[in-house]
Amino acid sequence: MKRRSGNSDIKDLEKRLAEIISQKRKMIKAYGRGIIGLEDFEMEMAPLKKQEDAVRITFEQAKLATGTNEIDDQTIRAVIENLGNEIKYADPKIKKRAIQALFDEIRIFPKKGTPWERILEIKGVHLPLTRVSVASPRGFEPLLPA
């Protein structure tokens, strides 16, 4: 027995959803042209609606299960920018909690060279980020909430 991958299941569900929508459109056209009466129209549309709802639910669950929810880079940037703006004007205690929620550990290494360079090591709570170099010719030193 051959097992299907999640992506082919999603494509099958998309295809089935398109078929149901096509059938519903045909029924609406037939009713609009007077080919079928209201009673027949309602009798045919009810199961199509139920099928469409069931396929949509299954489709969304399959997308969640396979992790194929589409989030583009622009959306991610917008969310991060919004979070930054919210934190920027927040109370210092809230800023501290936000940093603690996002990062497990932040290590700042000593300055090296001229213009100086410094390594900033950040271990994220969910996504570990490590070894980011920070350089500043003006001597700016980032201060983290204590």
N, C-alpha and C positions, 0 to 999 in steps of 0.2 A: 504494500500500500504506500503510495507516494504522499508525502506530507507537504502541504503548501506553506509558503512563507506568509508572514503578516501583510506584506505589500501586495501580494496577489489577491489576498482576501479583501483588502481595501479597494482594489481596482474592481473586483467582482461586485462589491457592494455599491460602488459608484455607478457601475454599469446597470445594476438592478434598479437603483434609484432613478436613473435617467429613463429606463423603460417604463417605470410606474408613472413618472411625470408625463411622458409621452402619451401613455394610455389615458391619463386624466385629461390632457389637452384634446385628444380625439373625442372623448366623451362630451367635453364642453362644446366643441364645434358641432357635434351631432345634435346636441340639445339646442344650440343656438340656431341651427338650420331647420329645426323642427322634425328631424329624422326620428328622434326618440322623444317620448313624453317625459314629464316630470317624475312620474313614479319609477319608470325604468332608469332614468338618470340617477335618482337618489339611491336606487337599489344597486346600481353598478359602482357609484362613487364611494359608498360607505366602505366596502372592503378595500378599495384602492387607497383610501385615506388611512385605514388601519395598517395596511402593508407599508405605506410610505413612512408612517410614524415609526413602525418597528424597524424598518431598514435604516432610517436616520439614527435611531438610538444605537443600533448595532454598529453602524458606521462610525459614530463618535466614540463609542467604547473601543473599537478596533484601533482608531487613530491614537487614542490615549494609551492603549496597551503597547503599541509599537513605537510610541514616542514620535509620531510623525506630525505632531501639531506644528504648523508652520509659523515660526516667529522670525521675522527678518532682522537684520542688523540694525536698521533704523529704529525699529520698535524697542530693541534692547537698549540702544543709546538714549532714546527718549525716556525710558524708565529710569535709567541710571542718572540722567540729567535732572529729572524730576526729584529723585531721591536726594541728589546733591543740593538742590534748591531748598527742599524741605529741611534738611539738616543744617544748611548754612545759617538760617535765621532762628534756629531752635535754641532752647535753653541749654547751657553747657552740660547739665546732667543728662539731658536727652541725647546730646551729641556723643557723650561718653558711652551711653548704653547702645547707641547705634553702631559705634565702632566696635564695641565688645561683641555685638551680635553678628557682625560681618566677619570679623577677624579673630582667629584663635590666638595668634601670636604675631607681634611686630617687633623686629630687631633692627636697630640702626647701628651700623658699624662706623668706626672712626674715619675721619677724612683722610684722603690720600692724594698726593700730587698737587700740581699747580697748573691751571685752575683746579681746585680740589674736586674730587669725586668721592662719593660715598655710596656704599651698598646698603640698600634697604631690603630686608627680607621679610616678606609677608606670608603668613600661613593662614589661608582662608578657612572659614568654618566648613564650607561645602566644597570649594574648589581651591586646592592649594596653589598659591602663587608664590614663586620664590625667585630670589636673586634679581632684583630690579635695581639698576644703577641710577643714582640721582646725582646730577652735577649742577653746581651753581657758581658762576664766577663772582657774584656779589657777596657771597658768604651767607646766604639765606639758609637758616637751619629750621626745618619743620619741627613744630612742637606738637606733641600728641597729648590729648587729655590725660591727666593723671588719675 
